[in-house]
């Protein structure tokens, strides 16, 4: 807990010394990077993969089960699963 408070204090002091101009520069750079089409595409792919792993990618009403070959089997409806 002490380390967190010390880190927050150091970050605050260094941030205050850098000033508003540096903060604005960092924000502009972040937004430019975040709005880049390649970054947007990679973020979409990452979201889709996370959704698959979390089980949000299946919206058909069927249960998805991993088969031995790594593919999903969605032929069995969710209400028939044991």
Secondary structure as UniProt FT lines:
FT   HELIX           2..34
FT   HELIX           37..54
FT   STRAND          65..66
FT   TURN            68..69
FT   STRAND          72..73
FT   HELIX           78..80
//
